[in-house]
Amino acid sequence: MLLSSEELTWSDLDEVRRVRELVGPRSHVVLTLRDMGGFLPSMWQQAVRNGEPTPFDDWLAARLRRPERVRTFHRADDTWLTHRWARVFGAEHVTVVVLQRSAPERLFSVFEQLLAIPAGTLAVSERNRGMTLPESELVRQLNVRTRRLRVPAARRRALVYRGAVTPMLHGWEPPPGTVRPTIPAPLVAGVAALGRQVADEVRASGVRVVGSLDELARVPADPPASNTTTSVPLDVATIALAGLLERAEELVAEAQAGTQRRHRLDGVNLVPAPGRLVHVGPPHTGGHRLRAAFAASADALSAHGVDLSPDAPAAGRRTFVSDDAWALDPGAVPDSDLRDARVLVTLRPLGDVLLGCYADHLLAGGTQTLRSWLTAALAAGGPGRVPLAAADREDLLEVWTRRVGVEGVTVLVPRPSDGALLVDAPVRMLDLPTRVVRAGRVVRAMSDREAAVLRLRNTGALGRRASGLTPAQVRTALSRWSTGPDEPALGVPEDLQPQVAELGELLVARVTASGVAVVGGLGTVLRPPRTAADDDVVDASAPRLVGAARALRSTLTLKEDDA
């Protein structure tokens, strides 16, 4: 089992002891550290996202005067970070990994060894892009002005972080050479000294170290005199303003719909105690996001009597378990696991579900064209052993209502813009307080170009060589947070759109006729997917597939050059 949280580095000695009580004595602690020249600008950017109004140079000078004000390096209990964890877990059970730009695979290699999984299992994903200096200054000035307006802190964060920052990071690609917050020349010596101090503390704690502690004192070779900017690119300002307006509209709509949301959840059947909530997908209906959200809140859920375990719940407790594969093969769930259970089936636009399952086909090594795969899936009523909807044989809803009864099944259909409902419904079914679980980040769909490259590589050794991409580069491409405007998502061929719509209408009719509780709007299932364009390449000839691989490789090269 792997548990991970950056906030654990803020723990004091008593909190570390509670962590050990939770995870047990056989656990191993991994702490990651990086050069102070990169870490401190990153910390300031995170603070700015959360409302910090102080310019970077002033903020940094204050932290160098009192390093304990950096939460990771606090001494609230008269102990330092690695000493604290070594004292509780034992130095032999603590590893410090020093991150280094030239060795991005180091962190993943350490975890592969500790978890005893094959080397190369964990992909080196694209780094989380930090804000540039113009972006940071725009957000900081927003913080200054909204403070003057006495906007409450929580509302300010909801508007600025989710309204301005997130759209900027995902919607703007900084041109090469765009200035980023950098240690200014007058403070370079102080930052290097802090790095050496951190290295000394790590050495003194006696923990295992992977990497060079000298890296912690690395600072910019050519630092600027100061971090000042007087202009912001028009694209950045436009994206931020549009994001703020959109987020403000969402907050107003959420406030107006709050009572309505509570009412539409009142009809769901609560899970008894002991009992379990079984989420069965299908794939690409939010299961990955739902599991991540519940895993991130495991401690809070446990405190409220809910365990994330496939085992039978203990007396007075409830369990939550989720597996998209069970929608495709319900027979994989034994009847014993459904005793005192409620089943949650999530649905979303049917075309998106089918395209996501085709992406899974490619990820599993499949070579079918999109058209061929879709034609077969539509004829079968869906991509699994059990059809999503069928007029002449048992389909998804019939299987689950037969096994747990009509009253034991709830169908959840959140709108694409209503991520909160995805977690609100299971939280309500488990009889938990609201906001115990927060919806995480949406997983993007596979692009047409990425699908084309996978299909080329899956054809064999010749295809892999023709792509010119290494397995690591493919994993990096697929782990990108967003794709460029010239990389549209997969689309359904125009002549197959009526069949997708027909199956969607049948699915809606079957859900309605089943009599199960429905949360959300079934009309969402009928939202049409993107229509494939003439220049889409996933079903193209081999030369065009090679061209798609070359184009994808160039985007990765550009990102490496920017770094």
N, C-alpha and C positions, 0 to 999 in steps of 0.2 A: 504494500500500500504506500502511496506517495501523498503526503499532505504538504501544501505549499502556500505561504502567505508572506508578503513583504512586511505586513504589519507586525508579524511576530518579532521582528528585530527591535520593535519599540518596547517589548515586554520588560518588566522589572523582574527581580529575582523570584518573588512569590508567583508571578504569572508563569515564569519558566517552569517552576515546580509543578504548577497545575497542568502545564502541557505534558510533562513527563508522566503525571498520573493518568492523563488521557491516553497517551500513545504507548506507555509501558516501557520497561527497562531494555528491551531488545531493539529499540529504535536507534537510528543514526541521524544526526543533525548535520545539515549542509548549509553553510553560510556563504553567500557570494559577495565579494567586494570588487571594486573596480578603481581605476585611477581617480584621484581626487579632482584632477583637471577636467574629467568628464562627469563625475558623480555630482559635484556641487552645482554646476549649471543645470543638470537634470533635476536636482532637488528643488532649485528655485523655480523652474518651469512648472513642476507639479504644484508648488505652493501658489504660483500665479493662477493656475487653472482653478484652484480652490479659493481664490479671493485675495491673494497677497497683493498689496498695492506698492510695495517698495521696489525701486529700481535694483537691478541685479548687483551692480557694483556696491551699493550701500548695504544690501542684504548680505552679500558675501563678506564685506568688511566686518559686519556685526558677528557673523558666525566664526570668523577667524579669531576675533577677540574672545568669544565664548563658544568653543566647539561643541560643548554639551547641549547647545541649543539646536544642533542637528539631531533630530529625534533618535536616529540610529546610534549615535554616540553618547546618549545621555548617561549620567551617573547618578540617577535618582536614588539608588540603593548602594552607592559607593562601590559599585563594580562596573566593569566595562564589558562591552558586547560579548567577545569570545570568552572572557573569564566567567561571565554569568552562565553561559550554556555549558562550558566545561565543568564548572563546579557542580551543576545539577546532573548532567548526563555522563560526566567523565570525559577527560580530554581525548581518550582513545575512541570515543564515540562522536567526535565532532570533527568535521572537515571544512576547511576554508578554501573556496575556489576563487582564485584571483582571475577575473575576466580580462581578456586581452583582445583588442580589435583584430590582431593578426591570427588569432586562434579561436574563432567563434565556436568550433566544435568541442572545445575543452569541457564546457559545462555539461553537454549532453553525454560525452564519454564517461564522465564521473558518475552520472546517474545510471547509465547503462551498466556500469560495473557494480554499483551498489544494489541495483535491482536485479542483477543477474539476468539481463536480457541481452540478446545478440548485438554486437557492435553495429552501428549504422541504423538501428531501429528508430531512434529519435532524429527527426529531421532538423537541420539548422534552418529555422524559419527566418523570414524577413524581420529585421529589427523594427521595433516600435519607433516610428519617426517622431523625433522631438520637434518642438516648435522652433522656427527660425526667429531671429531677433525682431524683424518687423511684426510677425504674428504675436510674439510674446509681448511686445510693447503695446500692440493694439488691445490685447486682453488686459494688460495691466492698467491701461488708461480707463478701460471700462470698469475695472474694479474701483479705481479712484473715484470716478464720477458716480457710480451707483452707491458707493458708501456715503458720498455727500448727500445723495437723495434719500438716505436712510432706508434703502431697500433691505429687508431682512436677509440675513446671511444665507439661509437655506434657499430662499427664492432667488437670490443673486446667483448662487451656484447652479441652480436648476436652469436659469436662463443663460448664463455665460458659458458654463462648461458644456452642457448638452446642446445649447443653442448656437454658440459661436465656435468653441474650440473643436468639438467633434467634427462638424462639417468642414472646417478648415483642414484638419489633419487628413481627412478622407477625400476631400474634394479638390485639393490644390497640390500640385507637384512643384516644389521649389526648383527654380532653374539652377543649374550648376553655378556655384560661387555665391549663392545667397548666404548672407552673414548669419551666423548662429551665435547665441550667447557664449562668450569665451572668457576665460580668466584674464582680467586686464593686467597689463605689465606691472603696475604698482603692487599687486597682490600675489604675483606669481611665487615669490619666495615664501610667503605665509602658507599658501596652498601646498607647496612642496614639503614644507616643514610638517604640516598636518598629516600628509601622506606618510612621512617617515615615522611620526608618532603612532599612527594607526598600525604600521608594520611592526613597530616595537611591541605594541600591546598584543598583537597576534602571536608573535614569537614567545612572549612571556607566558602566554596562556597554555603553551605546550600542545596545541591542537595540530592535527595533520594539515599540511598546506599543499595545494596543487597549484602550480604556477609560481611566479617570482613575486615576492613581496616588494621588491624594488619598483615594480610596476605601479604601486599605489602612489608613489611620489611623482609620477610623470605629469608634466605640465606642458602647455603649448610652447612650441619652439619659437613661434613668432607672434607673441601676444599683442592685441591692440592696446592703445593707450587707455581706452574706455569703451563701454558698451552703450553707444548712443545712436539713435536713428531718428530722423525727422520725417520719414516718408514710409508709407505702407502701399504695396502694390494694389492697384484697383481691384484685381481679381480677389485678393484676400479680403478687402473691405466689403466687396459685394457678397461674397460667400458668407462672411460673418453676419452681415446685416440680414440677409435672407434667412439664415439659420435662426437668428434671434426672433424674427417675426414668426417663423414656423413654430418655434418652441413656445413662444408666447401664446399662439393660437391653440397649441396642444394643451397647455396648462389651463387655459380658459375652458376648453372642451372637457378636460378631465374633471374640473371643478363642477361644471354643469351636469356632467354625466355620473358623478360620484354616487348619488342616490340610486340612479338607474342601474349602475353596475352592481351595487349591493343587492338590489331587488332581483336581478337576473341570476344571481348566484344562490338565492334563497331556495330555489327548487332542486338543487342537487342533493343526492343522498349522502349523508355523512358516513365516514368509515367508522365502524364500531371499534371499541377498545376491549380486548385485543382484536385486531383486524389489519388488513393491508389494502393499500391503494396500488393497483397494478396498471401502469401506463403501457399501452401496447402499440403506440405509433399510429399509423404506418410510418415508414421512413420519410424524412424530409417534411415532416409536419410539425417540427419544433422540438422533437425529442432530444436532440443533442443540446440545444439551448436549455431545455428544462432540466436535464440531468446536471449540466454544469452549474445552473443556478442553485439546485438543491445541494450539490456537493459543496459549493462555496458557503452554504449556510448550515453545514452538518452539525456544528456545535450548538447553534441556536435551536435547531430542530430537536436535537437530543434532549436539550433542557426542557422542551415542551412535550416530551414523550414520544417523539417520532424518530425511528432509526432508518437508515438507508441500508437495508440488508435484505437479501433474498430468503433469509431464515424466517421461520415462524415467529411472530411477535411475542414478546414476553407478556406476562400478565399486566394488564393495565396500559400497555404500550401499543403503538401502531407502527407499521413499516410502509415505506414507499419504495417501489422497485419499478424500473423502466427498461424496456428493451424493444426497439423498433422491429426487430426480427419477428417478434411474436405476432405482429399483424400479418406478416407474410406466411407464417407457419404456426397458427394457434395451437396445433397439436403438440408443440414443443413444451407447452406449459402443463405440467401434471395437475390433475384435479385437486390433489392435496394442497397445492399452492394457492388454490382459489377459495379455500374455506374462509368464510367471513371476509371476503374480498369485495371491493368495488373496482370495476374496470373503467379506465379512462381512455377513450379513443380520440386522438386529435386529428383534425382534418384541416386542410388548407387548399388553395386553388389546385385543382386536379392536374392541370398541365404542368405546374411547377413540381408536383410530386413525381410525375412520370419522368420529367427531364432530370430530376435529381437521382432517380433510380437508374436511369441510363448512365449517368456519371459514375454511379457505383459499379455498374457493369464494366466500364472502362478501367476503373481503379482496381478491379479484381482480375484484370488481364483480358477482358473481352475484346473482340475485334469486329462485332457487328456494326453496320452503319446505323445511324440514328433512325433513319426511315425504316429499316428492316426491324430493328428492335421495337420501335413504337408500334408498328403494324401488328406484331405478334402480341405485345402487351395489351393493346386495345382489343384485339380479338379474344384474349383470355379474360378480359374484365379487370386487368391489373397486372402488376409485375410479380406477384407471389403465387404460392400454391393455392391459396384461397382468393377468389376474386374480390376486389373492393366492392363491386356491385354486379349482380347477375339476376336475370329474370327467371332463369330456368334451373338454377342450382343454388346450393347454400353459399352465401357470401359472408363477408366479414362480420356484419352486424348480426346476422342469424347465428353464426358460430358462437359469438360471445353471449348473446341473449339466451341461447340454449344452455350454455354452461353456467352462467351466474344469474340468469333471470333478467327480465326487462328492467326491473328496479335496480339491478346491480350495475348497469351500464350508463355512462354519461358520455356524450359526444361533445367535444370542445372545438369550436371553430373561431379562433381569434382573427380579427382583421389584421392585415400585414402591419398596420400602424399601431396596433394595440398589443404591444408586447407584454404589458402588465397583466392582461387577462390570461395569458399563457400560464403564469404562475399563480394568479389569484384563484383560479378554479381549483387546482389541486390543494392549495393552501386552505381554501374554504372546506373542501371535502374532508381534509384531515383535522378540521375543527381547530385551526391554528389562528392566532392573531394576524391581522393584516400586516403586510410589509416584513414578516419574518424572512421571506425569501424575495429577492429582487431579480428581475429578469436581466440576463446577461446580454452580451453582444450578439447580434444576428450573424449567422454564418453565411457568407456570400455564396452565390451559385457558381458553378464551374462555367468558365467562358467557352465560347465556340472554339477559339484558338487552342485553349488548353485541351479540350476534348479531342481536337484533331491531332495534336501531338501525341496524346496517349494512344489513340487508335493506331497511329503510325508505329509507335514503339512496340505495341502489343503484337504486331505482325511477325516479329522474330528478330534475329540478330541483324539482318539487313536494315530493317526499319529502325532499330535502335541506333545503328551507326549513321544512317541517313539523317536522323534527327539532330545529330551533333550535340546532344544534351546528355549530361551525366545524370544518373539517378538522383544525386544530391541537388542538381539544378532543377530537376522536375519537381522534387519535393519543395524546394524553395518557391518555385512559381505557384504551386498549389496552395502554399501557406500564406500568400500575400493577402493583406487585409482588403485591398481593393484592386481593381484593374483599371486600365486606362480607357478613355472614351472610344478608342478604336478596337476595344476588345468586348464586344457585346456578349451577353450570356447566351447559352444554348436557346434555340428557338424551334418550335414545332413547324414542320412543312405546312404550307398553306392548305393543301388539299387534305391534310389529316386533322385540321382544326375542327371541322364539323364532327368527326368521330370522338375527339376529346370532349367537345361540348355535350355530345349525346351520352357518353359514359358519365360525365359529371351530373347531368340531369337525372340519370338513373340512380346514381349514388344518393343524391338529395332525396329522391322519391323513396328509396329504400330506408333511409334514416327516418324520414317522416312517418312511414308506415310501420316502423318497428315499435314506436311508442316510447323510445328511450328519452331520457332527459337531454335536452340540447342547450348548450351555453354558447352564445354568440350567434352569428347570422349564417345560416346555411347557404345564402346567396354567395358568400365568399368562395365557396367551392367552384362556382361557375365562372369566376373571373378568368378571362382568356389569357393564355401564356403569350410570350413574344412569338411573333411569326418569323420564321426563318427567312433571311434575305438571300438574294441571288449570290452575294459575295461571301456567304457563310461557307466555312471550309471543312466542317467535321465529316461530311459525306463526299468530299471532293476526291479527285484523282491523286495518285501518289505524288506527282510533282508539286501539286498545290499543298499537300500535307507537309512536304519538305519545306516549302516556302513559309508555311505557318510556324514550323519549328524554328526557322531562321529568324522570323519576326519576334517570336517569344524570347529567343536567346538574346536578341538585341535589347529587349526591355530589361532583362536581368543584368546585362553588361552596363547599361546606363545607370542602374541603381548602384552597382558596385563602384562605378566611377564617381558618382555623387558622394558615396561614403568616404 
